[in-house]
Amino acid sequence: MDPELHYRQNVEATFRLLEELRKTDNVKMLIFTSSSTVYGEPSKIPTPEDYSPLKPISVYGASKLACEALISSYAHLYGFKAIILRLANIVGPRSRHGVIYDFVNKLMRNPRELEILGDGSQTKSYLHVEDCVRAILLAAESNASEVEIFNIGSEDWVNVKRIAEIIVEEMGLRDVRFKFTGGVDGGRGWPGDVKTMLLDIRKLKKLGWKPKYNSEEAVRLAARALIEDLRKPDA
């Protein structure tokens, strides 16, 4: 994606919002959905909220980190609380982007072969949107300090090849050939793609939250709902 678009949609949009909050002076709390990409490629996995240094490898991750810095400064200067949520890959029935949507659409066009970006070993955490919503609501109710950061993700991970297998199963297909592109820089799907990601979620679990679904279950539920939706006559 165009780097300028990441800047405008994240950094500039967040700055403009913060300026409005500063001027109104009646907002008590801001909740910001950040991303696991702010960690870059951490040496510690699972990765806790206090991991450093943060070295994002994509413009998207950098823009999210810039937003976090802006929010922290405004919260301290202008007297409101900020909760920053670093999300894993969130999936669900209404998702219209990402690996699940991409695979389902490719297989609908050609049920005999599936092109997979990278080498298929990219391994990440996936969280169902229902679990994500519960986590956000709990974080919002927490007795947060001026700026509080929470990781939100599942407790395990799944690789891209396994995601492809799950989608093939849910679509009822057989003998599908997987065509791996090989990717870039050690099997990544694209430049800036973090190849492995698993968040340490113990901080939020201490407040009483726990994911209902693991990564494979979240992927399967999201794929099943998407397939059913796209197969509707009016889809």
N, C-alpha and C positions, 0 to 999 in steps of 0.2 A: 504494500500500500504506500501511497505517496507520503513521505515524511511530513510534508506541510499539513496534510489532512490530520495526522496524529497530533501535531502541534495545535491545530485549531480546535479539534474536537475535545482534546484533553486539557492542555495547558491554558490556552486562551479562554476556553469555555469555563474552566474552573476559576481562573482569575476574575472573569466578569461576574460569576456567581458570588465569589467572595467579596467583591466590591459592593455588590448589592446588599449582602449580609452586613457589611460594615456600616453602610449608610442607614439601614433600617434600624439597627441596634436593638432588635427584639427577638433575635434567634438564639435559642439556648443550646442547640445541638445540631451538628452536621454529621451525617453518615456518608462516607465516601467508599465506593467500591473500587478498590485498587486491584492489583494483579500479582500473581506469583512471579511474573516476569521481572519485577523490580530486583529480585535476588540475582538475576543473571544465571550463572552456572556455579552454584555454591559448592564448596568442598564438604559441607556438612549436610547429610541427608538422613532422616527428615530435617528440614530446615526450620529453625525457630524464628520467632519475630525479631529477636535481638541479634540475628546473624549480621556480621559485617566483614568486609566492606561490601556495600551494595554496588554491583557492577553490571547493570543490564546490558544485554548484547543486541537489543533491538531498539528501534526508535520508539515503538509502542511502549516497551518497558521503561525506557528513559522518560517518556512523557508522563507515565503514571507516577514515577518517582518524583518528577518535578512537581506534579500536583500535590503529592504528599507533603513536600517541603513547603509549598505555598500555604496549604491548609494548616500545617503546624504553626507557621509564623502568625497567620491571622488569628488562630485560636488563642495563642498566647497574648497577642497584642490587643484583641478586641473582646475578650471575655466570654467566649462560648466554648463548649466542649466539642471535640472532634473525635469520631470513631472511624478509623481507617481499617478496611477489611481487605485483606490480600487473598483473593480468590484463586482456587484451582480451576480446572476446566469444568464449567457448570453446564450440564446437559438436561434436556427435558423435552416434553412433547411439542412445544411451540418453537423450538430452536430452528432457525433457518440459515445457519452457517456452521462451519466447523467440520471435523472429520466424519461424523455420523451422517450429516446431511449430504456431504460430498460423496461418500461411498454409496448411500442409498440411491442417489440420483444417477451416478455412474452405472450402477447395476440395473437400474430400470431401463437405461438406454442400451446397455449391452450386458445381459445376464450370463455371458460366457467368460468374460474377462474383466478384471478390476485393476486399474492402474493405481498404484500406491506410491505416493511421494516418499522419497527416502529409502532406507533399507528395511523398514518395518520393525526395527528394534527400538524406535523412540518410545519411551516408557514414562507415563505420567499418571497423575491422580485425576479421577473423574468423580464429580459429585452431582447427585440428582438435585434438581431445582427445589424440590420439596424440602430436602435437608438444608439447602442453602437458605431458604426463606426462614426456616426455624432458627438457624444460626444468627441471621441478621436481626431478627426480633429479640433474641436473647441478648445479643451484644448491645442493642439499643437500650435495653433495660438495665445493663450493668452499671455499677457504681464507678464509672470511668473517671480517670484523671483528666486533665485538660486535653491531652492527646493520648488516645489509647489505640493500639494496633492489635488486630486479631487475624491469625491465619484461618481460613475456612477451606476445608478439603476433606477428602476421605482418608482412611487409615492405610490404604494400600494403593497399588497402581496397576496399570494394564498397558501392554504394548500395542502398537498400531496393527500389527499382524493379527493379534487376538481380536481386536475390534472388528477387523474385516471378517474374521471367521464368525463372530457373533451375528453380524449383519447378514451374512450369507445364510446362516441357520434361521434367522427370523424371517427372511424372505422365502425360505423353503427351496433354495437353489441347490444344485449339485454340480460337482466337477467344474467349479469356477477357477479359472487360472489367475493367479496373482502375478501381476507384472510390476515389479519394483523398479523405480526409476534410478535407484542408487543414491540419489540425493546429493548433497554437498557437504563438504567438511566433516567426513566421518559418518555419513548416513543421515544427516538432518534432512527434513523435508524441504527446507528453504533457508537462505541466509538469515540468521537471527533466531532460528528455531531452537529453543532449549530442548536438548535431547532427553534429559531425565529430570523429573520434578516430583517431589513428594514433600508436602508441608508437615511440620510438626504442629499438631492441633491441640496439644495438651492444655494450653492456656484457656481455650474456650471450653474444653471438656470439663475443666475444674468448675465452671459455672453451671454445669448440668446438661450440656449439649453433647449429643453423640450421633453420628450419621446412622440412619436406618439402613442404608444400602451401601455395599462396597462398590468399587469402581466397575467391576464387570456387571453387577446388577443394575447400576445406574445407566450404563451404556445400553444394556439389553432393553430396559424399560423405555428409554428414550427412542431407541431404534424401532421398537415395536409400535409405539404411538405414532411415530413419524411415517412409517410404512403404511399403517392403517389410514392415516390422514391423506397421504399422497395417492392412495389407491381408490379413494372415493371418486365417484363419477364427476363431481363438480370441482375436484381439486385442481 
